[in-house]
Amino acid sequence: MKKLVQVLALSGLVGVPAIALADSPHSISGNLGLVSDYAFRGVSQTNEDPAVQGGFDYAHASGFYLGTWASNVDGGLYPGASMEWDFYGGYSGTISDDLGYNVGLLKYYYPGNDIDADTLEAYAGVTWKWLNVKLSYALSDSLFGVTDADGSTYLETNLNFDLPAGFALTLHYGMTDVRGKNADGLDYDDWKIGVSKEIGGFNVGLAYVDTDIKGCKICDDRLVLSVGKSF
């Protein structure tokens, strides 16, 4: 659900254990991690260099939550910026033991960027057992630097399976649909196959990431290694 978990756990859906405050409906969780490449929707945000990432989450027993997350990014992709800082909040709940939902807002903030890359998206997702489907909808005029792009969408499907010996398998497919007068040629699909395992209290993952974008070095197929710690 949360972007910080998508990157550090390489699964898109692996949750971060929360620290429940004594006799309280409130809980706080966080994580810190290192990835060999920050791949967001299949595209490297660090020019295929490593990234240090982490964030914090607050959750209420009612289902409401707030969080923040940050990562270094490449200044060539976001001129004037070396950092992505996200803020999000929403509500999640369950309809039955196997069926859950999640809705919220996510703000991508790039301090100092020169291309108006800051982006605001609304999202809604449904999870059934091992299947998750999520739609993100751009509310801001800018979509990561593409102007007049409000109404753009990102539709993703994630499948998560437990494997023997404590391994987890994740399959992901996403479709970016860019709207507006500057949208020509910007639609693309991305996919990921990842495995992860907890080793010595750390979540260690390896993922194969690719897109259908041609002639783009930071969009080509590659392997991404991650090591993360939840607290």
N, C-alpha and C positions, 0 to 999 in steps of 0.2 A: 504494500500500500504506500508506504512512505518512501520518498526518494532515497533517504539515507540508507534504508534497509536494502533497497534495490541495488545500490552500488556496493555496499560493504559485504552483503551476503551473497551477491550475484544471483539471487533467486527471484527478486521482485516481490516475494511474499513472506519471507522468513521474518517473524516478529522478534522484537527486542524484549527480553525479560524485564518487567517493571519492578521497581522497588516500592512496595506498598508502605505508606506511612501508617504507623500504629493507630488502630481504631479509627481509620479515616477512609473515605471513599476516593481519596486522591492517591496517585502514584506517579513516580518520576523514573525515567529510564534514559539511557544514553549509550553512545558507542563511539569508538575511535578506531580507525583502520587505515590501511595502506593498500593501494591498488597499483598494479603495474601500468594501467592506462584507465583514465576516467572516460568510459564509453557511455554516452547518454543517447538513448534512442539510436544506437548503432554507430554514432559519430564520436570520434575522439575529441574531448574537450581540452586535452593537454598535449596535442600533437604527438600522441603515442608515448608520452613520458609519464612517470609515476605521479601519483597524487596522494596527499594526506587529507583525510576526510573525517568528519565526525559531527555529532549533533546531540540534542537533548529533546525529550518528549515529556509532556505532562498529559495525563489522562484522568478522567473522572469516571467513577463507576456507572454513571448514567449513560456513558458512550461518547461524551464530548472530549475532544483532545486538541492540544496545541503543540507545535514543535518548531525547531529551527535546525538547520544543517548547513555546513559550509565545506568547500573544497577549493583547492587552487585550480586555476584554469590557465590556458595559454593566451598570452596577450595578442598573438597574431589572429586568433579567432574573435576575440573581444578587445579591440584596441583600447588601451587606457586602463584595462582591468586585468587583475591577476587573481581575482577571487570571485567565486560564486557564493552567495549567501541567500539561503532560502528560508521562507517563513510560511507556515501552513497551519490550518485548523479545520476541524470538521466534526462529523458525527458518524459513529459506526455502531451497528447493532446486528442482532440475529433475528431471523424469522422462524427458524427451526434449528435443530442440532446440526444440520448439514448446510443450511443456507444462511448467508450473511450479506450485509451491504455496508457501503462506506461512501460518504459524500463530503465534499469540502472544497476549500480554496487553497491555491499554492502560488506564492509570489517568488519568482526567480529574480534576484537582485545582484547586479554586477557593479560594485562600487567603482566609480571613476571611468566607466566605459564611455566611449565617444560615439557609439552608433545606436544609442537608445535600445539596448538589448534587453532591458528589464521587461519581464513578461508576467502576466497574471492569467492563471488558468483555473477554471472550475472543473471538478472531476466527480465522477460517480462510478462506483464499481460494485459488482456482485460476485460473491464467492460461493461455489457449491462443491463441497468436498475438496477435490484436488484441482478444481478448475476455477480460474478467476478471469473475469472480463471487465475491463475498465475503459472509460471514455474520458479524455481530457479535452476541454473546450476553451479556446483563447478568448479572454474578455478584453485584453489590452489591444491597442492599435498595433503595437510591435510584437512580433513573434521572434525572439532571439535575434533581433536586428533587421528582420524583414518587416517593412512598414506596411500599413493598411492591410493587416493580416488578421484582424479580429474575426472570429468565427471559424478559424482554423481548428482542426481536430487531430487528436492522436488516439487511435483505437488499438488496444493491446489485448492479447490473450496469453495467459500464463498457466502452465500446467506444472504441478509440483507433486513429486512422488518420493516416498521413503524407500531406500534401497537397503540391502543387507549391510551389516557391519557399520551401521550408523551413518551411511552416506545418504545424501539427498540429491535428487535429479530435478532440474528445472528446464522446461521448454518454453520459449517465449517467441511471439510473433507480433510485430507492431506495424501500423500503417499510418503514415503522416500525410494529411490532406491540408495543404496550404491554400487559404482563400485570399482573394483580393487582386488588385490590378498588377501586383508584382509577383504573382504566384506561379507564373509559367515555368515549368520544368523543375519545380521544387518538391513535388510529391514523390515519396519513396517509401519502401518497405524495409524493415530490419528484422533480424532474428538472432536468437541466442540459444545455445545449449550449455548448461552449466551443471557442475557437480560440486558439492560442498560437504564438509565433515568437521565436527568439533574435535580439535586436537589440543589437549592441555589447556582447556578453557578458552581457546581461540577458534574462531570460525575461519577455516581455510577453504578457499574456493578456486576453481579453475573453470573458465568459460570460453567458448568459441563464439565470437561475435562477427556479424557480417551485415551488409546492406546490398540493395540492388542498384546503388549509385555507381556509375561508371566514371573512371578517370579521376577518382578522388582518393588520395593517399590515406587521409584520416577516416575514410569510410570503408576501406578494404577489410577483408577478413583477417582476423588476428585472434590470438589467445590472450586472455586477461587473467592474471593471478591476483587474488585478494587475501588479506589476512586482517581479521577484525576482532575486536574485543567488546563485549557488551558489559555494561555495569549499571 
